[in-house]
Amino acid sequence: MSRTTAIWFGAAGVLSLFTWVIFTFGDPVYYDATTLTDYSAVVGLTGSFVVTGIALILLWRDPPVTRGSLFLLLAGVGAIAVGVGDLLEDAFNVEDAELLFFGGGILMLVSLIVAGVAALTVQSPRRWSGLFLLFAVPGAMLGFGAVMLGVSWILFGLWIVYEHRALVIALAVAAIPALMIAIDLYWADVVG
């Protein structure tokens, strides 16, 4: 695993957190973009998924464990499809692009689950990479769970560089508040 891959995961995490800030404090009209804030939200979400896709494809080329590594490629392709579908649908009003968005999302999520579980079943210190992949899944599923995605990808990038087991503990500690924030955001968006 290379530092380049770690940088891409870090960038994906930062973009994801940037998107959360825009959605939380900017109150964009995301599905009918007309203002700078609206377009910033679209570009932020699109960018975070495209950069995530690139990071996952780079990880596939040099995986932490070989078992299930093909699913890293599929997750990367799915993430890029989500980003492109999002851009086409929300910035350019191409309604049929929602199929690309949702299809890519399903491919990404299922592939992350399979790759994460497969990594955890290997007898290697690198098996813990599966935790980062699995932690990203609820963040992507909760719509605005960008905090979970951001935290997961930033910690994964750090783990790639340092491979310290202490980062697995940091991930577990970060999981609780990040999960609570994501649930709060989702709950406020659906109920509020």
SERO-4910 file (N, C-alpha, C, O; in steps of 0.05 Angstrom, whole numbers):
BEGIN
 pado doro    nc1    nc2    nc3   cac1   cac2   cac3    cc1    cc2    cc3    oc1    oc2    oc3
  Met    A     17    -23      0      0      0      0     18     25      0     38     25     14
  Ser    A     10     44    -15     28     67    -19     17     92     -5     -6     94      2
  Arg    A     35    111     -1     28    137     10      9    152     -9     -8    167      1
  Thr    A     12    147    -35     -6    160    -54    -35    151    -49    -53    168    -49
  Thr    A    -39    126    -44    -66    116    -38    -76    129    -12    -99    136    -10
  Ala    A    -59    131      8    -66    143     33    -74    172     29    -94    182     42
  Ile    A    -60    186     12    -67    214      7    -95    216     -6   -110    234      0
  Trp    A   -100    198    -25   -127    199    -38   -149    193    -18   -170    206    -19
  Phe    A   -144    174      1   -165    169     22   -168    193     40   -190    200     48
  Gly    A   -145    206     47   -147    230     63   -163    252     49   -179    266     62
  Ala    A   -157    256     23   -172    276      8   -202    270      7   -218    288      8
  Ala    A   -208    244      3   -236    236      3   -250    242     29   -273    252     30
  Gly    A   -236    237     51   -246    243     78   -251    273     82   -272    281     92
  Val    A   -231    289     74   -234    318     77   -257    329     60   -273    345     69
  Leu    A   -259    319     35   -282    328     18   -309    320     30   -328    335     29
  Ser    A   -309    296     42   -334    287     54   -342    305     77   -365    312     80
  Leu    A   -323    312     94   -328    330    117   -335    358    107   -352    371    119
  Phe    A   -322    367     86   -329    393     74   -358    393     64   -372    413     68
  Thr    A   -366    371     52   -394    369     43   -413    370     66   -435    383     65
  Trp    A   -406    357     88   -423    357    112   -426    386    122   -448    394    130
  Val    A   -405    401    122   -406    429    131   -425    446    113   -440    461    124
  Ile    A   -423    442     87   -440    456     69   -470    449     74   -487    467     75
  Phe    A   -475    423     77   -503    415     81   -513    424    108   -537    431    111
  Thr    A   -496    424    129   -505    431    155   -509    461    159   -529    470    170
  Phe    A   -490    477    148   -491    506    153   -500    522    129   -507    546    133
  Gly    A   -499    511    106   -506    527     82   -535    524     73   -545    541     58
  Asp    A   -548    503     83   -576    498     75   -581    499     45   -598    515     36
  Pro    A   -566    483     30   -569    485      1   -595    472     -9   -606    454      3
  Val    A   -604    482    -32   -626    469    -47   -613    450    -67   -608    457    -90
  Tyr    A   -607    427    -57   -589    409    -71   -600    398    -97   -585    397   -117
  Tyr    A   -625    391    -98   -636    378   -121   -645    398   -143   -654    389   -164
  Asp    A   -643    423   -137   -649    444   -157   -629    466   -154   -636    488   -146
  Ala    A   -604    460   -160   -582    478   -155   -584    504   -172   -587    503   -196
  Thr    A   -583    527   -158   -584    553   -171   -564    572   -159   -555    591   -173
  Thr    A   -556    569   -134   -537    587   -121   -510    575   -118   -506    551   -123
  Leu    A   -491    591   -109   -464    581   -105   -463    560    -84   -449    540    -86
  Thr    A   -479    563    -63   -480    543    -41   -492    517    -52   -482    495    -45
  Asp    A   -512    519    -68   -524    495    -80   -504    480    -97   -500    455    -94
  Tyr    A   -490    494   -114   -470    481   -132   -446    471   -116   -434    451   -123
  Ser    A   -439    485    -94   -417    476    -77   -424    449    -64   -407    432    -62
  Ala    A   -449    446    -56   -458    420    -45   -457    398    -65   -448    376    -59
  Val    A   -466    404    -90   -465    384   -111   -436    376   -117   -429    353   -119
  Val    A   -419    396   -121   -391    391   -127   -377    377   -104   -360    359   -109
  Gly    A   -383    384    -79   -371    371    -56   -378    342    -55   -361    325    -51
  Leu    A   -404    335    -58   -412    307    -57   -401    292    -81   -392    269    -78
  Thr    A   -403    304   -105   -392    291   -128   -362    285   -125   -353    263   -130
  Gly    A   -348    306   -116   -319    303   -112   -312    282    -92   -293    267    -96
  Ser    A   -327    281    -70   -320    262    -49   -324    233    -59   -308    216    -52
  Phe    A   -344    228    -75   -348    201    -85   -328    194   -108   -318    171   -109
  Val    A   -322    213   -125   -302    208   -146   -274    203   -134   -260    184   -142
  Val    A   -266    220   -115   -240    216   -102   -240    189    -86   -220    176    -86
  Thr    A   -262    183    -73   -264    157    -60   -261    134    -80   -247    114    -74
  Gly    A   -273    137   -103   -270    116   -123   -242    113   -132   -232     90   -135
  Ile    A   -228    135   -137   -200    134   -145   -183    120   -123   -166    104   -128
  Ala    A   -188    128    -98   -173    116    -75   -178     86    -74   -159     71    -69
  Leu    A   -203     77    -77   -209     48    -76   -196     33    -99   -187     11    -96
  Ile    A   -195     45   -123   -182     32   -146   -152     31   -141   -139     10   -147
  Leu    A   -140     52   -130   -111     50   -123   -106     29   -102    -86     15   -103
  Leu    A   -124     26    -83   -121      6    -62   -124    -22    -74   -110    -40    -66
  Trp    A   -141    -25    -94   -144    -51   -108   -117    -59   -122   -110    -83   -122
  Arg    A   -103    -39   -132    -77    -45   -146    -56    -55   -126    -38    -69   -134
  Asp    A    -58    -47   -101    -39    -55    -81    -54    -60    -54    -52    -44    -36
  Pro    A    -70    -82    -53    -88    -85    -31    -74    -94     -5    -52   -106     -6
  Pro    A    -86    -87     18    -75    -96     43    -75   -126     46    -57   -138     57
  Val    A    -97   -138     36    -99   -168     35   -110   -175      7   -126   -159     -4
  Thr    A   -103   -198     -3   -112   -205    -30   -140   -216    -31   -154   -214    -51
  Arg    A   -148   -228     -9   -175   -240     -8   -196   -218    -11   -197   -199      5
  Gly    A   -213   -221    -32   -234   -202    -36   -226   -175    -49   -241   -157    -50
  Ser    A   -201   -174    -58   -190   -148    -69   -205   -139    -94   -206   -115   -100
  Leu    A   -216   -158   -110   -231   -150   -134   -254   -132   -126   -262   -114   -142
  Phe    A   -265   -136   -102   -288   -119    -94   -280    -91    -87   -297    -73    -87
  Leu    A   -254    -86    -83   -244    -58    -80   -247    -44   -107   -255    -21   -108
  Leu    A   -240    -58   -129   -243    -46   -155   -273    -40   -161   -279    -19   -170
  Leu    A   -290    -60   -155   -319    -56   -159   -330    -33   -142   -346    -17   -152
  Ala    A   -321    -31   -117   -329     -8   -100   -320     18   -112   -334     38   -110
  Gly    A   -296     19   -122   -285     43   -134   -301     52   -159   -307     75   -162
  Val    A   -307     32   -176   -324     38   -200   -351     48   -191   -362     67   -202
  Gly    A   -363     35   -171   -389     44   -161   -388     72   -149   -407     87   -154
  Ala    A   -367     79   -134   -365    105   -123   -363    127   -145   -375    148   -142
  Ile    A   -347    121   -165   -345    140   -188   -372    143   -202   -379    165   -209
  Ala    A   -386    121   -205   -413    122   -217   -432    140   -200   -448    155   -211
  Val    A   -430    137   -174   -446    154   -156   -440    183   -161   -458    200   -164
  Gly    A   -414    190   -161   -406    218   -165   -415    229   -192   -425    251   -193
  Val    A   -411    214   -213   -419    223   -240   -449    225   -242   -459    245   -253
  Gly    A   -463    206   -231   -493    207   -231   -503    230   -216   -522    243   -224
  Asp    A   -491    236   -193   -499    259   -177   -495    285   -192   -512    302   -192
  Leu    A   -472    288   -205   -466    312   -220   -485    316   -243   -496    338   -246
  Leu    A   -490    295   -258   -508    297   -281   -537    303   -272   -551    319   -285
  Glu    A   -546    290   -250   -573    293   -241   -578    321   -229   -597    334   -235
  Asp    A   -560    329   -211   -566    353   -195   -554    379   -207   -565    400   -202
  Ala    A   -532    377   -222   -521    402   -233   -532    407   -262   -534    429   -270
  Phe    A   -537    385   -276   -546    388   -304   -574    378   -309   -583    378   -332
  Asn    A   -588    371   -288   -617    363   -290   -622    340   -309   -642    340   -323
  Val    A   -604    320   -310   -608    296   -326   -622    276   -308   -609    263   -291
  Glu    A   -648    273   -311   -663    256   -292   -656    227   -293   -656    214   -272
  Asp    A   -649    217   -316   -642    188   -318   -615    182   -304   -609    158   -300
  Ala    A   -600    202   -297   -575    197   -283   -579    186   -255   -560    176   -243
  Glu    A   -603    188   -245   -608    176   -218   -604    146   -219   -597    134   -198
  Leu    A   -608    133   -242   -602    104   -244   -572     99   -240   -565     79   -227
  Leu    A   -556    116   -252   -527    113   -248   -519    118   -219   -502    104   -208
  Phe    A   -532    138   -207   -527    145   -179   -534    122   -160   -518    113   -144
  Phe    A   -558    111   -163   -567     90   -145   -554     63   -151   -547     48   -133
  Gly    A   -550     57   -177   -537     32   -184   -508     32   -175   -498     12   -165
  Gly    A   -494     55   -178   -467     57   -169   -465     55   -138   -447     43   -127
  Gly    A   -485     67   -125   -486     65    -95   -489     37    -85   -476     29    -66
  Ile    A   -507     22    -98   -511     -6    -90   -486    -22    -95   -478    -38    -78
  Leu    A   -474    -18   -118   -449    -33   -125   -427    -26   -104   -413    -44    -95
  Met    A   -424      0    -98   -404      8    -79   -409     -4    -51   -390    -15    -39
  Leu    A   -433     -2    -41   -439    -12    -14   -436    -42    -11   -423    -51      8
  Val    A   -447    -57    -30   -444    -86    -29   -415    -94    -31   -406   -112    -17
  Ser    A   -400    -81    -49   -372    -88    -53   -355    -81    -28   -337    -96    -21
  Leu    A   -361    -58    -15   -347    -51     10   -352    -71     32   -334    -79     46
  Ile    A   -377    -80     34   -384   -101     54   -368   -127     49   -356   -138     67
  Val    A   -369   -136     24   -355   -161     17   -325   -158     21   -312   -176     33
  Ala    A   -313   -136     12   -284   -132     15   -277   -129     44   -256   -140     52
  Gly    A   -293   -116     60   -288   -113     88   -289   -139    103   -271   -145    119
  Val    A   -309   -154     98   -312   -180    112   -290   -199    103   -278   -214    119
  Ala    A   -284   -199     77   -262   -217     67   -235   -209     79   -220   -227     86
  Ala    A   -230   -184     82   -205   -175     94   -203   -184    123   -182   -193    133
  Leu    A   -225   -183    138   -225   -190    166   -221   -220    171   -214   -228    193
  Thr    A   -225   -236    150   -222   -265    153   -194   -275    148   -189   -299    151
  Val    A   -176   -258    141   -148   -265    135   -132   -264    161   -136   -246    177
  Gln    A   -114   -283    165    -96   -283    188    -72   -265    182    -50   -275    174
  Ser    A    -75   -239    186    -54   -220    180    -60   -195    196    -83   -188    200
  Pro    A    -40   -180    204    -45   -155    217    -59   -135    199    -72   -116    209
  Arg    A    -57   -139    173    -70   -121    154   -100   -126    151   -114   -112    137
  Arg    A   -109   -147    165   -138   -154    163   -155   -131    174   -178   -128    167
  Trp    A   -143   -115    192   -159    -93    204   -167    -72    184   -184    -55    190
  Ser    A   -156    -73    160   -165    -54    139   -195    -58    133   -209    -40    125
  Gly    A   -205    -82    138   -233    -88    134   -251    -72    152   -274    -65    144
  Leu    A   -242    -64    176   -258    -48    193   -264    -20    181   -286    -10    184
  Phe    A   -244     -9    168   -247     18    156   -268     16    133   -284     34    130
  Leu    A   -266     -5    118   -285     -8     96   -313    -12    106   -332      0     95
  Leu    A   -316    -28    127   -343    -32    138   -354     -8    152   -378     -3    151
  Phe    A   -337      8    164   -346     32    178   -356     53    159   -373     69    166
  Ala    A   -346     53    134   -354     72    114   -382     66    103   -396     84     94
  Val    A   -391     41    105   -417     32     94   -440     47    106   -456     59     90
  Pro    A   -444     48    132   -467     63    143   -466     92    136   -487    105    132
  Gly    A   -442    104    135   -440    132    127   -451    137    100   -464    158     95
  Ala    A   -445    120     81   -455    123     54   -485    117     52   -499    129     36
  Met    A   -495     99     69   -523     91     68   -541    112     81   -564    115     74
  Leu    A   -530    128    100   -547    147    115   -550    173    100   -557    193    113
  Gly    A   -544    174     75   -548    199     60   -529    220     67   -509    224     53
  Phe    A   -533    234     90   -515    255     98   -497    245    120   -489    261    138
  Gly    A   -490    220    120   -471    209    139   -442    215    131   -424    199    135
  Ala    A   -438    239    120   -412    246    110   -391    247    132   -367    243    127
  Val    A   -400    251    157   -381    251    179   -368    224    182   -344    221    186
  Met    A   -385    203    180   -375    176    182   -356    169    160   -334    157    164
  Leu    A   -363    177    135   -345    172    112   -319    187    116   -298    176    112
  Gly    A   -321    212    123   -297    229    127   -278    217    148   -254    215    143
  Val    A   -289    211    171   -273    200    192   -261    173    183   -237    168    188
  Ser    A   -276    156    171   -267    130    163   -244    133    143   -223    119    145
  Trp    A   -247    149    122   -227    151    101   -202    165    112   -180    157    104
  Ile    A   -204    185    129   -180    198    140   -165    178    157   -140    176    155
  Leu    A   -179    164    175   -165    144    192   -153    121    175   -131    111    181
  Phe    A   -167    113    153   -156     92    136   -131    102    123   -111     87    120
  Gly    A   -130    127    113   -106    138    101    -83    138    121    -60    131    114
  Leu    A    -88    145    146    -68    144    167    -58    116    172    -34    110    175
  Trp    A    -77     97    173    -70     69    177    -53     58    155    -34     43    160
  Ile    A    -59     66    130    -43     57    107    -14     66    111      5     51    105
  Val    A    -10     91    119     17    102    122     31     89    146     55     82    143
  Tyr    A     18     87    168     32     78    193     27     49    200     44     37    214
  Glu    A      5     38    193     -3     10    199      0      4    229      8    -18    236
  His    A     -6     22    246     -5     17    274    -32      7    283    -53     16    275
  Arg    A    -32    -12    300    -57    -23    311    -71     -2    328    -95     -5    332
  Ala    A    -57     17    338    -70     38    354    -91     53    338   -110     63    350
  Leu    A    -88     54    312   -108     68    296   -134     52    295   -156     64    291
  Val    A   -133     26    299   -158     10    300   -173     19    326   -197     21    325
  Ile    A   -158     23    347   -171     33    372   -183     61    367   -205     67    376
  Ala    A   -168     78    353   -178    105    347   -203    103    330   -221    119    334
  Leu    A   -204     84    312   -228     81    295   -251     73    313   -273     84    309
  Ala    A   -247     55    331   -269     46    348   -279     69    366   -303     72    370
  Val    A   -260     85    376   -267    108    392   -282    129    375   -302    141    384
  Ala    A   -273    134    351   -286    153    333   -313    144    323   -330    160    316
  Ala    A   -317    117    323   -342    106    312   -366    115    328   -387    121    317
  Ile    A   -363    117    354   -386    123    371   -397    152    366   -420    155    360
  Pro    A   -380    173    368   -391    199    363   -398    204    334   -418    217    328
  Ala    A   -383    192    315   -389    195    287   -416    182    281   -432    193    266
  Leu    A   -421    159    292   -446    145    287   -469    162    299   -491    164    287
  Met    A   -465    173    322   -486    189    335   -492    214    318   -515    222    315
  Ile    A   -471    227    308   -475    251    291   -490    243    265   -508    257    257
  Ala    A   -482    221    253   -495    213    228   -524    206    233   -542    214    217
  Ile    A   -530    192    255   -558    186    262   -573    212    267   -596    214    258
  Asp    A   -561    231    282   -574    256    288   -580    271    262   -602    282    259
  Leu    A   -561    272    244   -566    286    218   -588    273    202   -605    286    191
  Tyr    A   -587    246    201   -607    232    186   -635    235    199   -654    240    185
  Trp    A   -636    234    225   -661    236    239   -673    264    235   -697    267    231
  Ala    A   -656    285    237   -665    313    233   -674    317    205   -693    332    200
  Asp    A   -661    304    186   -668    307    158   -695    294    152   -711    304    136
  Val    A   -700    270    163   -725    255    158   -748    266    175   -770    270    165
  Val    A   -743    269    201   -764    277    219   -768    307    221   -791    317    221
  Gly    A   -745    321    221   -746    350    225   -755    365    201   -756    389    201
***
